[in-house]
Amino acid sequence: MGIEKRNVASTYCELHCVHGTWGTRETSGAGAVAHIQLEGFSHLSEEDIRELERICGPEDVLCSGPLLEDYSHDEMLRVRGVPEAVVFPETTGEVSSILRYASARKIAVTPRGSGTGLCGGAVPVFGGIVLCTTKMNKIIEIDRENLTATVEPGVLLLTLHETVEKLGFLYAPDPGEKTATIGGNINTNAGGMRAIKYGVTRDNVRGLEVVLPSGEILELGGKHAKNSTGYSLMNAFIGSEGTLGVVTRAVLKLLPLPRRTLSLLVPFDSLGEAIRAVPKVLSTGILPQSIEFAERNVIFAAERYLGKKFPHTGAPSYLLIRVDGNSVGEVTSMMEAIGDACLEAGAIDVLIADTQERQKAIWDARGAFLAAIKSGNQVDECDVVVPRDRIAELVEYTKIVSERTGVRIESFGHAGDGNLHIYVIRDSIPDDEWEKRLEKAMDLLYEKGEELGGLVSGEHGIGYAKRKYMLKNLSPGEIAIMRKMKAIFDPQGILNPGKVV
Ligand SMILES: Cc1cc2nc3c(=O)[nH]c(=O)nc-3n(C[C@H](O)[C@H](O)[C@H](O)COP(=O)(O)OP(=O)(O)OC[C@H]3O[C@@H](n4cnc5c(N)ncnc54)[C@H](O)[C@@H]3O)c2cc1C
């Protein structure tokens, strides 16, 4: 069968904003020129499918049937692209063979974990192969002496949490979506609710095995607690959204599991007051495990979604705070200091959740905020991060944007990190109106984020949907260097084309 070439992504995508013209993108800057190939990808032939089946086994190659649809979008649903084949490799060797073959044939390859991403990162906008890691799902080793867990990329976050916690360890990153894979978390540099105390995924990765598009396998970092040995290539792959290589194994940092946690639910008369209380909490010298904020509407949505009552809904805005430590005395004194700081900052009350059930009620609701907002509706999101002291201004501005564009906007997020999740919600707005209003709302929100010294994404990544905003937000010099990096690792541009840079 002959090789067909394709030049444009438009037949595969139905995104609201296709960012620029597809083709070879040329970047000049910092003295040199880097090319990113975005054209001439091959369609898969019968022969290609047979080769993929030879590499992985026929049971691990999906190339027809309704299940393909599941791999044509992620959780945000707005970016679409149908794969020509989905492969489920089970070993690093298989990943290497797939990539080597795809490079030789110039077939686009999109890595994918659970597909819970929120910006189209795992969507094959150029068709080709989706390389799904969900069958590489072994926890290879828990090393008690080095305090590390070595895992395959398809291990789910919830499986890792449960496994290490039973052994008395904490894997600290705690993004809301627990069915995400560790490979996805690493590639989006996922944040989550414990980032304020324990950092984001990047801070908890010690080593990676990565397969380059050429099929070459790199071992980067390891079980070492520190590393100043040359440039950190490992860190280049963290947060690279599957555009530089495929992560096939990770060595993760473990901590002793704190024995006690205690949660506070702090109602305020306004969101501004709630947000302004955060620096006061931090100035107590105590670093809580989590400081999240939410307005009452989002809490009502979570109540409806979960069919469970939230412990308190009488106030317009809330801070949800969790502390951890090793004794009742330790967490109690933290709670008292934080409670006092909140009351001084104008809190209506400070409610303490000291039993597992009460804490669960609060954090289950927090975990359901996004699903509750999305439930039965179309939404798009902005995950901008601003300096902590500017977050209240951004939240206030969302109300202005809502009035100016006539769309409903809800937000919640990581108050302790300055990372706001803003959801623009369609409700019953007709198609053409929705696209116009959504684009206007997004443009205004990102402009404001930039004015407040913010960055386009705090934790969900750029993927396909946020490229336009990242290309505006970062300096031409930065973008030029990113494109050169991409060209070094992936000279043919076959790996996750159309994403990030
Ligand atoms: C309800 C809900 C709540 C969420 N809460 C949070 C939150 O609190 N914090 C947060 O940060 N995110 C959150 N997310 C977003 C999402 O869960 C994360 O982005 C997660 O890291 C994606 O993991 P995944 O396995 O689903 O990856 P996918 O969506 O499949 O892929 C994400 C990106 O990683 C790449 N990729 C995946 N695996 C590999 C690999 N092995 N090698 C190379 N590239 C790879 C893909 O190409 C893609 O670019 C939430 C999502 C939902 C739906």
The ligand as a MOL file (V3000), in Angstrom:
LIG
                    3D

  0  0  0     0  0            999 V3000
M  V30 BEGIN CTAB
M  V30 COUNTS 53 58 0 0 0
M  V30 BEGIN ATOM
M  V30 1 C -11.9040 16.1300 37.6890 0
M  V30 2 C -10.4800 16.4900 37.3520 0
M  V30 3 C -9.6890 17.0600 38.3330 0
M  V30 4 C -8.3590 17.3810 38.0410 0
M  V30 5 N -7.5790 17.9350 39.0190 0
M  V30 6 C -6.2880 18.2400 38.7590 0
M  V30 7 C -5.4790 18.8350 39.7670 0
M  V30 8 O -5.9070 19.0670 40.8970 0
M  V30 9 N -4.2060 19.1350 39.4410 0
M  V30 10 C -3.6820 18.8740 38.1960 0
M  V30 11 O -2.5110 19.1640 37.9610 0
M  V30 12 N -4.4430 18.3230 37.2240 0
M  V30 13 C -5.7170 17.9980 37.4690 0
M  V30 14 N -6.4990 17.4460 36.4830 0
M  V30 15 C -5.9460 17.2540 35.1280 0
M  V30 16 C -5.4000 15.8360 34.8050 0
M  V30 17 O -5.8910 14.8540 35.6670 0
M  V30 18 C -3.8770 15.8860 34.8470 0
M  V30 19 O -3.4160 16.7190 33.7890 0
M  V30 20 C -3.1890 14.5320 34.7310 0
M  V30 21 O -1.8130 14.7150 34.9920 0
M  V30 22 C -3.3540 13.8420 33.3860 0
M  V30 23 O -2.9600 12.4800 33.5120 0
M  V30 24 P -3.4680 11.4120 32.4490 0
M  V30 25 O -2.8840 10.0960 32.7840 0
M  V30 26 O -4.9350 11.4510 32.3360 0
M  V30 27 O -2.7670 11.9820 31.1350 0
M  V30 28 P -3.3720 12.2620 29.6990 0
M  V30 29 O -4.5050 13.2100 29.7600 0
M  V30 30 O -3.5910 10.9830 29.0070 0
M  V30 31 O -2.1030 12.9960 29.0440 0
M  V30 32 C -1.6940 14.2590 29.5080 0
M  V30 33 C -0.4260 14.6770 28.7540 0
M  V30 34 O 0.6610 13.8430 29.1340 0
M  V30 35 C 1.1990 13.1610 27.9950 0
M  V30 36 N 1.5590 11.8180 28.4800 0
M  V30 37 C 0.8040 10.9660 29.1990 0
M  V30 38 N 1.5250 9.8750 29.5270 0
M  V30 39 C 2.7660 10.0450 29.0040 0
M  V30 40 C 3.9680 9.2840 29.0220 0
M  V30 41 N 4.0770 8.1210 29.6580 0
M  V30 42 N 5.0580 9.7810 28.3840 0
M  V30 43 C 4.9940 10.9620 27.7230 0
M  V30 44 N 3.8910 11.7260 27.6930 0
M  V30 45 C 2.7890 11.2780 28.3370 0
M  V30 46 C 0.1230 13.2100 26.9430 0
M  V30 47 O 0.6730 13.1850 25.6370 0
M  V30 48 C -0.5360 14.5380 27.2500 0
M  V30 49 O 0.1770 15.5840 26.6440 0
M  V30 50 C -7.8370 17.1310 36.7460 0
M  V30 51 C -8.6520 16.5520 35.7530 0
M  V30 52 C -9.9500 16.2380 36.0450 0
M  V30 53 C -10.7980 15.6120 34.9700 0
M  V30 END ATOM
M  V30 BEGIN BOND
M  V30 1 1 1 2
M  V30 2 1 2 3
M  V30 3 2 2 52
M  V30 4 2 3 4
M  V30 5 1 4 5
M  V30 6 1 4 50
M  V30 7 2 5 6
M  V30 8 1 6 7
M  V30 9 1 6 13
M  V30 10 2 7 8
M  V30 11 1 7 9
M  V30 12 1 9 10
M  V30 13 2 10 11
M  V30 14 1 10 12
M  V30 15 2 12 13
M  V30 16 1 13 14
M  V30 17 1 14 15
M  V30 18 1 14 50
M  V30 19 1 15 16
M  V30 20 1 16 17
M  V30 21 1 16 18
M  V30 22 1 18 19
M  V30 23 1 18 20
M  V30 24 1 20 21
M  V30 25 1 20 22
M  V30 26 1 22 23
M  V30 27 1 23 24
M  V30 28 2 24 25
M  V30 29 1 24 26
M  V30 30 1 24 27
M  V30 31 1 27 28
M  V30 32 2 28 29
M  V30 33 1 28 30
M  V30 34 1 28 31
M  V30 35 1 31 32
M  V30 36 1 32 33
M  V30 37 1 33 34
M  V30 38 1 33 48
M  V30 39 1 34 35
M  V30 40 1 35 36
M  V30 41 1 35 46
M  V30 42 1 36 37
M  V30 43 1 36 45
M  V30 44 2 37 38
M  V30 45 1 38 39
M  V30 46 1 39 40
M  V30 47 2 39 45
M  V30 48 1 40 41
M  V30 49 2 40 42
M  V30 50 1 42 43
M  V30 51 2 43 44
M  V30 52 1 44 45
M  V30 53 1 46 47
M  V30 54 1 46 48
M  V30 55 1 48 49
M  V30 56 2 50 51
M  V30 57 1 51 52
M  V30 58 1 52 53
M  V30 END BOND
M  V30 END CTAB
M  END
